[in-house]
Amino acid sequence: MTNPLTMKRSVLGLLIGALFLSGCAVQMPDMKTMAEEAAPGAWSVSIETQAPADPAEFWQSWNDPKLSALVEKARSANADVLTALASLRTARAGLSEAQHALFPEATIGGDASHRHADGGSSDSFSASADMKWSWNLAGADLSNETARRYEALASEISVADAQALVEAETAQAYINLRSTQVLLQIAEDTVRNYEESAEIAGWRAGAGLSSASEAEDALSQVASARAAIPQLKATEATYRNALARLTTIPADKLDLGTGSVPQAPIRLTASIPAETLMKRPDIRSAQASLLAAGADLRSARESYFPTLSLSGSLGTQAATLGALGASGTGIASLIGALSMPVLNWGSLAAQEERAAASLDKAKANYLSVIVKALEETDNALNGIRSAQDRTALLRTALQHTEKTYELTGLEYRSGIGDYSMLLEAQQRLLTLRESVTNNMTELSLQHVKLYRALGGAWKAQESAR
């Protein structure tokens, strides 16, 4: 006849085993499927990538030494990068703590005492080595170590993300600074042109060849052109201050001089698959964070199960210090215990719910990062294509406008041209010179945005398509 107590123990064992196999399991999302579902079916615009390039090599290919130097300085000294590095140290310390928790703890100690009573006195000396170790039977400690390992990985990747972001911000500030300097030069050239026209208009009005209002209008154009210069200088100072913040170099110590707008040497004309974006640091960091959240949830569920604790001590005790370790003075103990939470399951349930919510949050963040990456890359590629399409058209228009301005100027100075035609030619010339500069700036900025969208440097091949 079967013993009822034995049967109950068997059933209890089966229940615990079933809980162990099913209750602790955490269904992790398929990250590849999430990425594919987030990407539009027609998403593929214009780049062909090879192996990622070295950031320093990438910026050097722009052939602007000052740009390369500023980016490198920001990469190593920017406060956001230093903060990310400090966070990495914290995460690695947490991982080290979790790893050490998997192994036994050992301590050594010694004791000396002197007792005095009416009948006399006695001395006692002891030395011991103690060791203790505990292990959750469902593996909660191991899951916790796994979570901390993924957290450390996420922090490590976040450093690369911070560096790529700072590099892009530095390049954008530098490009905008150079663009402002070019626009300032255009404004100063425009003032000189207007001054020349005003001088001729004043001479013509004094000679009775034109009206006084024409001379006044010419002077008005000079004043308006001069008014644009202070604003451009203020904008230049703004970008200089941005570079000082990004590189931690005082603004008055930045030796930038003047220069043209730097241009990227790469023309991107092939197609990019969505999986290329999976190399972005923020996507890889989000992946690691998602895996860490899953491990945390698994650890929370495993905390319901018993924990085995072992402790032991090995030592010696004697009446004199010299007798320690002698035969007959040894002492030893070994204790084993099995404990299981009972009355605090409400707290464990709350911890599990918190971990489950964190996993859902990590899933949402992962999806959000992917969608953002697709948006940024598509926008940057479209921006590059648009700026490239406009480049040749604007240059052609500028060539014709420069010729028109030259001819109307000759006609006006010769006394056979009309001032209104000269003024119109001057204004068109100013507008087109600014448009060419702004388009050149936009093309460079879109390449920087693509650098950020792809998570750092890349190599591309020319295509005849």
VOSEMI-45025 format. One record per residue (C-alpha): residue number from 1; residue in one letter; x, y, z. Coordinates in nm, 2 decimals, always signed. Layout:
N
  num  residu       x       y       z
  NUM       A       X       Y       Z
...
//
This chain:
465
  num  residu       x       y       z
    1       M   +0.00   +0.00   +0.00
    2       T   +0.13   +0.34   -0.10
    3       N   +0.23   +0.57   +0.19
    4       P   +0.01   +0.88   +0.18
    5       L   +0.30   +1.10   +0.30
    6       T   +0.52   +0.97   +0.02
    7       M   +0.25   +1.04   -0.24
    8       K   +0.21   +1.39   -0.11
    9       R   +0.58   +1.45   -0.13
   10       S   +0.59   +1.32   -0.49
   11       V   +0.30   +1.54   -0.59
   12       L   +0.46   +1.84   -0.43
   13       G   +0.79   +1.76   -0.61
   14       L   +0.61   +1.74   -0.94
   15       L   +0.43   +2.07   -0.88
   16       I   +0.76   +2.24   -0.79
   17       G   +0.93   +2.09   -1.10
   18       A   +0.64   +2.21   -1.32
   19       L   +0.67   +2.56   -1.17
   20       F   +1.04   +2.55   -1.23
   21       L   +1.00   +2.47   -1.59
   22       S   +0.71   +2.69   -1.68
   23       G   +0.68   +2.96   -1.42
   24       C   +1.04   +3.09   -1.46
   25       A   +1.04   +3.09   -1.84
   26       V   +1.04   +3.44   -2.00
   27       Q   +0.93   +3.46   -2.36
   28       M   +1.17   +3.71   -2.52
   29       P   +1.05   +3.90   -2.83
   30       D   +1.21   +3.82   -3.17
   31       M   +1.41   +4.14   -3.22
   32       K   +1.47   +4.06   -3.59
   33       T   +1.10   +4.03   -3.66
   34       M   +1.03   +4.35   -3.47
   35       A   +1.29   +4.53   -3.69
   36       E   +1.14   +4.39   -4.01
   37       E   +0.79   +4.48   -3.91
   38       A   +0.90   +4.84   -3.83
   39       A   +1.07   +4.89   -4.17
   40       P   +0.84   +4.98   -4.46
   41       G   +0.85   +4.73   -4.74
   42       A   +0.97   +4.99   -4.99
   43       W   +1.23   +5.13   -4.76
   44       S   +1.55   +5.15   -4.96
   45       V   +1.68   +5.48   -5.08
   46       S   +2.05   +5.54   -5.17
   47       I   +2.36   +5.39   -5.01
   48       E   +2.57   +5.09   -5.05
   49       T   +2.77   +5.01   -4.74
   50       Q   +3.09   +4.81   -4.67
   51       A   +3.26   +4.75   -4.34
   52       P   +3.23   +5.04   -4.10
   53       A   +3.51   +5.30   -4.13
   54       D   +3.73   +5.43   -3.86
   55       P   +3.58   +5.77   -3.73
   56       A   +3.91   +5.95   -3.75
   57       E   +3.96   +5.82   -4.11
   58       F   +3.61   +5.92   -4.20
   59       W   +3.65   +6.28   -4.09
   60       Q   +4.00   +6.31   -4.24
   61       S   +3.84   +6.23   -4.58
   62       W   +3.67   +6.57   -4.57
   63       N   +4.02   +6.72   -4.62
   64       D   +3.97   +6.98   -4.34
   65       P   +4.23   +6.95   -4.07
   66       K   +4.05   +7.18   -3.83
   67       L   +3.73   +6.98   -3.86
   68       S   +3.91   +6.66   -3.79
   69       A   +4.09   +6.80   -3.49
   70       L   +3.77   +6.95   -3.34
   71       V   +3.58   +6.62   -3.38
   72       E   +3.86   +6.42   -3.22
   73       K   +3.88   +6.66   -2.93
   74       A   +3.51   +6.64   -2.87
   75       R   +3.51   +6.26   -2.89
   76       S   +3.75   +6.24   -2.60
   77       A   +3.68   +6.54   -2.38
   78       N   +3.31   +6.62   -2.42
   79       A   +3.11   +6.61   -2.10
   80       D   +2.84   +6.38   -2.24
   81       V   +3.11   +6.13   -2.34
   82       L   +3.27   +6.15   -2.00
   83       T   +2.93   +6.10   -1.83
   84       A   +2.87   +5.79   -2.05
   85       L   +3.22   +5.65   -1.95
   86       A   +3.13   +5.71   -1.58
   87       S   +2.80   +5.52   -1.63
   88       L   +3.00   +5.24   -1.79
   89       R   +3.22   +5.21   -1.48
   90       T   +2.91   +5.20   -1.26
   91       A   +2.75   +4.92   -1.48
   92       R   +3.08   +4.72   -1.47
   93       A   +3.09   +4.75   -1.09
   94       G   +2.74   +4.62   -1.07
   95       L   +2.84   +4.32   -1.30
   96       S   +3.14   +4.25   -1.08
   97       E   +2.92   +4.25   -0.77
   98       A   +2.67   +4.01   -0.93
   99       Q   +2.95   +3.78   -1.04
  100       H   +3.11   +3.76   -0.70
  101       A   +2.77   +3.67   -0.55
  102       L   +2.78   +3.34   -0.75
  103       F   +3.08   +3.22   -0.55
  104       P   +3.14   +3.14   -0.18
  105       E   +3.25   +3.41   +0.06
  106       A   +3.54   +3.34   +0.30
  107       T   +3.66   +3.53   +0.60
  108       I   +3.94   +3.47   +0.85
  109       G   +3.96   +3.58   +1.20
  110       G   +4.13   +3.54   +1.54
  111       D   +4.03   +3.59   +1.90
  112       A   +4.21   +3.62   +2.23
  113       S   +4.05   +3.65   +2.57
  114       H   +4.16   +3.65   +2.94
  115       R   +3.91   +3.55   +3.21
  116       H   +3.96   +3.62   +3.58
  117       A   +3.75   +3.46   +3.85
  118       D   +3.78   +3.40   +4.23
  119       G   +3.94   +3.07   +4.17
  120       G   +4.20   +3.20   +3.92
  121       S   +4.24   +3.31   +3.56
  122       S   +4.25   +3.15   +3.22
  123       D   +4.35   +3.25   +2.87
  124       S   +4.19   +3.14   +2.54
  125       F   +4.31   +3.19   +2.19
  126       S   +4.14   +3.09   +1.86
  127       A   +4.18   +3.13   +1.49
  128       S   +3.93   +3.03   +1.22
  129       A   +3.84   +3.04   +0.86
  130       D   +3.47   +3.07   +0.78
  131       M   +3.30   +3.02   +0.45
  132       K   +2.94   +3.06   +0.34
  133       W   +2.76   +3.02   +0.01
  134       S   +2.40   +3.04   -0.10
  135       W   +2.23   +2.94   -0.43
  136       N   +1.88   +2.98   -0.55
  137       L   +1.78   +2.64   -0.68
  138       A   +1.60   +2.80   -0.98
  139       G   +1.90   +3.01   -1.08
  140       A   +1.79   +3.36   -0.97
  141       D   +2.15   +3.46   -0.89
  142       L   +2.27   +3.35   -1.23
  143       S   +1.99   +3.53   -1.40
  144       N   +2.08   +3.84   -1.20
  145       E   +2.44   +3.81   -1.32
  146       T   +2.31   +3.78   -1.68
  147       A   +2.10   +4.09   -1.64
  148       R   +2.40   +4.29   -1.51
  149       R   +2.62   +4.16   -1.79
  150       Y   +2.37   +4.29   -2.05
  151       E   +2.34   +4.62   -1.87
  152       A   +2.72   +4.66   -1.88
  153       L   +2.71   +4.58   -2.25
  154       A   +2.44   +4.84   -2.30
  155       S   +2.65   +5.10   -2.12
  156       E   +2.96   +5.01   -2.32
  157       I   +2.77   +5.06   -2.64
  158       S   +2.61   +5.38   -2.52
  159       V   +2.96   +5.53   -2.50
  160       A   +3.00   +5.48   -2.87
  161       D   +2.65   +5.63   -2.92
  162       A   +2.75   +5.93   -2.72
  163       Q   +3.07   +5.97   -2.92
  164       A   +2.89   +5.95   -3.25
  165       L   +2.63   +6.21   -3.14
  166       V   +2.90   +6.45   -3.01
  167       E   +3.10   +6.41   -3.33
  168       A   +2.79   +6.49   -3.54
  169       E   +2.71   +6.79   -3.33
  170       T   +3.06   +6.92   -3.35
  171       A   +3.07   +6.87   -3.73
  172       Q   +2.73   +7.05   -3.77
  173       A   +2.85   +7.35   -3.56
  174       Y   +3.17   +7.37   -3.76
  175       I   +2.99   +7.35   -4.09
  176       N   +2.74   +7.62   -3.99
  177       L   +3.03   +7.84   -3.87
  178       R   +3.21   +7.81   -4.20
  179       S   +2.88   +7.87   -4.38
  180       T   +2.82   +8.19   -4.18
  181       Q   +3.17   +8.31   -4.26
  182       V   +3.10   +8.26   -4.63
  183       L   +2.77   +8.44   -4.60
  184       L   +2.94   +8.72   -4.41
  185       Q   +3.19   +8.76   -4.70
  186       I   +2.91   +8.77   -4.94
  187       A   +2.74   +9.04   -4.74
  188       E   +3.06   +9.25   -4.73
  189       D   +3.10   +9.21   -5.11
  190       T   +2.74   +9.31   -5.15
  191       V   +2.79   +9.63   -4.94
  192       R   +3.09   +9.72   -5.17
  193       N   +2.88   +9.67   -5.48
  194       Y   +2.60   +9.88   -5.34
  195       E   +2.84  +10.15   -5.24
  196       E   +2.98  +10.16   -5.59
  197       S   +2.63  +10.19   -5.73
  198       A   +2.54  +10.46   -5.48
  199       E   +2.84  +10.66   -5.57
  200       I   +2.75  +10.64   -5.94
  201       A   +2.39  +10.72   -5.86
  202       G   +2.49  +11.03   -5.66
  203       W   +2.71  +11.15   -5.94
  204       R   +2.43  +11.10   -6.20
  205       A   +2.18  +11.28   -5.98
  206       G   +2.43  +11.57   -5.93
  207       A   +2.48  +11.59   -6.30
  208       G   +2.11  +11.60   -6.37
  209       L   +2.12  +11.26   -6.54
  210       S   +1.89  +11.09   -6.30
  211       S   +1.65  +11.18   -6.01
  212       A   +1.75  +11.24   -5.65
  213       S   +1.52  +10.96   -5.54
  214       E   +1.74  +10.72   -5.74
  215       A   +2.04  +10.83   -5.54
  216       E   +1.85  +10.80   -5.21
  217       D   +1.73  +10.45   -5.30
  218       A   +2.09  +10.35   -5.37
  219       L   +2.20  +10.48   -5.02
  220       S   +1.91  +10.29   -4.87
  221       Q   +2.04   +9.97   -5.03
  222       V   +2.38  +10.03   -4.88
  223       A   +2.24  +10.07   -4.53
  224       S   +2.02   +9.76   -4.56
  225       A   +2.32   +9.55   -4.68
  226       R   +2.53   +9.68   -4.39
  227       A   +2.25   +9.59   -4.14
  228       A   +2.29   +9.22   -4.22
  229       I   +2.65   +9.21   -4.11
  230       P   +2.61   +9.24   -3.73
  231       Q   +2.35   +8.96   -3.73
  232       L   +2.58   +8.73   -3.92
  233       K   +2.87   +8.81   -3.68
  234       A   +2.64   +8.72   -3.39
  235       T   +2.55   +8.40   -3.56
  236       E   +2.92   +8.32   -3.61
  237       A   +2.99   +8.38   -3.24
  238       T   +2.70   +8.14   -3.15
  239       Y   +2.85   +7.86   -3.35
  240       R   +3.20   +7.94   -3.21
  241       N   +3.05   +7.91   -2.86
  242       A   +2.89   +7.58   -2.95
  243       L   +3.22   +7.44   -3.06
  244       A   +3.38   +7.56   -2.73
  245       R   +3.11   +7.38   -2.53
  246       L   +3.14   +7.06   -2.74
  247       T   +3.52   +7.05   -2.72
  248       T   +3.56   +7.21   -2.38
  249       I   +3.81   +7.45   -2.53
  250       P   +3.75   +7.82   -2.43
  251       A   +3.60   +8.02   -2.72
  252       D   +3.89   +8.27   -2.72
  253       K   +4.13   +7.98   -2.75
  254       L   +3.97   +7.83   -3.06
  255       D   +4.21   +7.90   -3.35
  256       L   +3.96   +7.87   -3.64
  257       G   +4.04   +8.15   -3.88
  258       T   +3.81   +8.17   -4.18
  259       G   +3.75   +7.90   -4.45
  260       S   +3.51   +7.75   -4.69
  261       V   +3.23   +7.51   -4.62
  262       P   +3.38   +7.16   -4.59
  263       Q   +3.24   +6.90   -4.83
  264       A   +3.20   +6.53   -4.79
  265       P   +3.39   +6.33   -5.06
  266       I   +3.13   +6.06   -5.08
  267       R   +2.84   +6.04   -5.33
  268       L   +2.58   +5.79   -5.21
  269       T   +2.38   +5.64   -5.49
  270       A   +2.31   +5.27   -5.43
  271       S   +2.07   +5.11   -5.18
  272       I   +2.08   +5.04   -4.81
  273       P   +1.91   +4.74   -4.64
  274       A   +1.74   +4.80   -4.31
  275       E   +1.96   +4.55   -4.13
  276       T   +2.25   +4.79   -4.18
  277       L   +2.10   +5.01   -3.92
  278       M   +2.12   +4.73   -3.66
  279       K   +2.48   +4.83   -3.62
  280       R   +2.37   +5.17   -3.48
  281       P   +2.50   +5.20   -3.12
  282       D   +2.16   +5.30   -2.98
  283       I   +1.99   +5.01   -3.14
  284       R   +2.25   +4.76   -3.01
  285       S   +2.23   +4.93   -2.67
  286       A   +1.85   +4.89   -2.68
  287       Q   +1.89   +4.52   -2.77
  288       A   +2.12   +4.47   -2.47
  289       S   +1.88   +4.66   -2.24
  290       L   +1.59   +4.44   -2.36
  291       L   +1.79   +4.12   -2.29
  292       A   +1.88   +4.26   -1.94
  293       A   +1.51   +4.33   -1.87
  294       G   +1.43   +3.98   -1.97
  295       A   +1.69   +3.84   -1.74
  296       D   +1.57   +4.06   -1.45
  297       L   +1.22   +3.92   -1.50
  298       R   +1.35   +3.57   -1.50
  299       S   +1.54   +3.64   -1.18
  300       A   +1.23   +3.78   -1.02
  301       R   +1.03   +3.47   -1.10
  302       E   +1.31   +3.24   -0.98
  303       S   +1.31   +3.42   -0.65
  304       Y   +0.99   +3.22   -0.55
  305       F   +1.20   +2.90   -0.53
  306       P   +1.41   +2.77   -0.24
  307       T   +1.76   +2.89   -0.17
  308       L   +2.02   +2.65   -0.05
  309       S   +2.27   +2.79   +0.20
  310       L   +2.59   +2.63   +0.32
  311       S   +2.82   +2.76   +0.58
  312       G   +3.13   +2.61   +0.74
  313       S   +3.41   +2.69   +0.97
  314       L   +3.75   +2.54   +1.03
  315       G   +3.98   +2.66   +1.31
  316       T   +4.18   +2.60   +1.62
  317       Q   +4.14   +2.69   +1.98
  318       A   +4.39   +2.66   +2.27
  319       A   +4.48   +2.80   +2.61
  320       T   +4.81   +2.94   +2.48
  321       L   +4.90   +3.11   +2.16
  322       G   +5.18   +2.87   +2.09
  323       A   +4.94   +2.57   +2.12
  324       L   +4.72   +2.69   +1.83
  325       G   +4.72   +2.43   +1.56
  326       A   +4.84   +2.15   +1.79
  327       S   +4.67   +1.81   +1.79
  328       G   +4.34   +1.82   +1.97
  329       T   +4.28   +2.19   +1.93
  330       G   +4.10   +2.18   +1.60
  331       I   +3.73   +2.28   +1.56
  332       A   +3.51   +2.25   +1.26
  333       S   +3.15   +2.29   +1.16
  334       L   +2.93   +2.25   +0.85
  335       I   +2.57   +2.37   +0.83
  336       G   +2.33   +2.34   +0.55
  337       A   +1.99   +2.51   +0.52
  338       L   +1.71   +2.53   +0.27
  339       S   +1.49   +2.83   +0.29
  340       M   +1.19   +2.93   +0.08
  341       P   +0.98   +3.25   +0.09
  342       V   +0.63   +3.21   +0.23
  343       L   +0.48   +3.52   +0.39
  344       N   +0.66   +3.77   +0.16
  345       W   +0.52   +3.64   -0.17
  346       G   +0.33   +3.97   -0.20
  347       S   +0.66   +4.15   -0.21
  348       L   +0.80   +3.90   -0.46
  349       A   +0.49   +3.94   -0.68
  350       A   +0.54   +4.32   -0.68
  351       Q   +0.90   +4.27   -0.78
  352       E   +0.79   +4.04   -1.06
  353       E   +0.53   +4.29   -1.19
  354       R   +0.79   +4.57   -1.18
  355       A   +1.03   +4.35   -1.38
  356       A   +0.76   +4.26   -1.63
  357       A   +0.67   +4.63   -1.67
  358       S   +1.04   +4.71   -1.73
  359       L   +1.05   +4.44   -2.00
  360       D   +0.75   +4.59   -2.18
  361       K   +0.92   +4.93   -2.15
  362       A   +1.24   +4.79   -2.30
  363       K   +1.04   +4.64   -2.59
  364       A   +0.87   +4.97   -2.66
  365       N   +1.21   +5.16   -2.64
  366       Y   +1.37   +4.91   -2.88
  367       L   +1.09   +4.95   -3.13
  368       S   +1.10   +5.33   -3.09
  369       V   +1.48   +5.34   -3.16
  370       I   +1.44   +5.13   -3.47
  371       V   +1.16   +5.35   -3.61
  372       K   +1.37   +5.66   -3.53
  373       A   +1.67   +5.52   -3.70
  374       L   +1.47   +5.45   -4.02
  375       E   +1.32   +5.80   -4.02
  376       E   +1.66   +5.97   -3.96
  377       T   +1.83   +5.76   -4.23
  378       D   +1.56   +5.81   -4.49
  379       N   +1.54   +6.18   -4.43
  380       A   +1.92   +6.22   -4.45
  381       L   +1.94   +6.02   -4.78
  382       N   +1.65   +6.22   -4.93
  383       G   +1.82   +6.54   -4.81
  384       I   +2.14   +6.44   -4.98
  385       R   +1.97   +6.36   -5.30
  386       S   +1.77   +6.69   -5.30
  387       A   +2.08   +6.90   -5.24
  388       Q   +2.28   +6.71   -5.51
  389       D   +2.00   +6.77   -5.76
  390       R   +2.00   +7.14   -5.68
  391       T   +2.37   +7.19   -5.70
  392       A   +2.42   +7.20   -6.07
  393       L   +2.11   +7.40   -6.13
  394       L   +2.20   +7.67   -5.88
  395       R   +2.56   +7.70   -6.02
  396       T   +2.42   +7.74   -6.37
  397       A   +2.18   +8.01   -6.25
  398       L   +2.46   +8.19   -6.06
  399       Q   +2.68   +8.19   -6.37
  400       H   +2.41   +8.36   -6.58
  401       T   +2.33   +8.61   -6.30
  402       E   +2.69   +8.70   -6.26
  403       K   +2.71   +8.77   -6.63
  404       T   +2.38   +8.97   -6.61
  405       Y   +2.51   +9.18   -6.32
  406       E   +2.84   +9.25   -6.51
  407       L   +2.65   +9.37   -6.82
  408       T   +2.40   +9.58   -6.63
  409       G   +2.68   +9.74   -6.43
  410       L   +2.87   +9.83   -6.75
  411       E   +2.55   +9.97   -6.90
  412       Y   +2.47  +10.18   -6.59
  413       R   +2.82  +10.32   -6.56
  414       S   +2.82  +10.41   -6.93
  415       G   +2.50  +10.60   -6.88
  416       I   +2.28  +10.39   -7.10
  417       G   +2.15  +10.15   -6.84
  418       D   +1.86  +10.18   -6.60
  419       Y   +1.92  +10.18   -6.22
  420       S   +1.63   +9.95   -6.15
  421       M   +1.77   +9.68   -6.37
  422       L   +2.11   +9.71   -6.20
  423       L   +1.94   +9.69   -5.86
  424       E   +1.74   +9.39   -5.96
  425       A   +2.06   +9.22   -6.09
  426       Q   +2.24   +9.30   -5.76
  427       Q   +1.96   +9.15   -5.56
  428       R   +1.94   +8.84   -5.77
  429       L   +2.31   +8.79   -5.75
  430       L   +2.30   +8.82   -5.37
  431       T   +2.01   +8.58   -5.35
  432       L   +2.18   +8.32   -5.57
  433       R   +2.52   +8.34   -5.40
  434       E   +2.34   +8.29   -5.06
  435       S   +2.14   +8.00   -5.22
  436       V   +2.45   +7.83   -5.35
  437       T   +2.62   +7.86   -5.01
  438       N   +2.31   +7.74   -4.82
  439       N   +2.27   +7.44   -5.06
  440       M   +2.64   +7.35   -5.02
  441       T   +2.59   +7.38   -4.64
  442       E   +2.28   +7.16   -4.65
  443       L   +2.46   +6.89   -4.85
  444       S   +2.73   +6.87   -4.59
  445       L   +2.49   +6.88   -4.30
  446       Q   +2.29   +6.60   -4.45
  447       H   +2.60   +6.39   -4.48
  448       V   +2.66   +6.45   -4.11
  449       K   +2.30   +6.36   -4.03
  450       L   +2.35   +6.04   -4.22
  451       Y   +2.67   +5.98   -4.01
  452       R   +2.45   +6.01   -3.71
  453       A   +2.17   +5.80   -3.86
  454       L   +2.40   +5.51   -3.94
  455       G   +2.55   +5.53   -3.59
  456       G   +2.90   +5.64   -3.70
  457       A   +3.14   +5.62   -3.99
  458       W   +3.07   +5.41   -4.30
  459       K   +3.23   +5.34   -4.64
  460       A   +3.04   +5.38   -4.96
  461       Q   +3.11   +5.29   -5.32
  462       E   +3.05   +5.51   -5.63
  463       S   +2.77   +5.38   -5.85
  464       A   +2.69   +5.45   -6.21
  465       R   +2.32   +5.43   -6.13
//
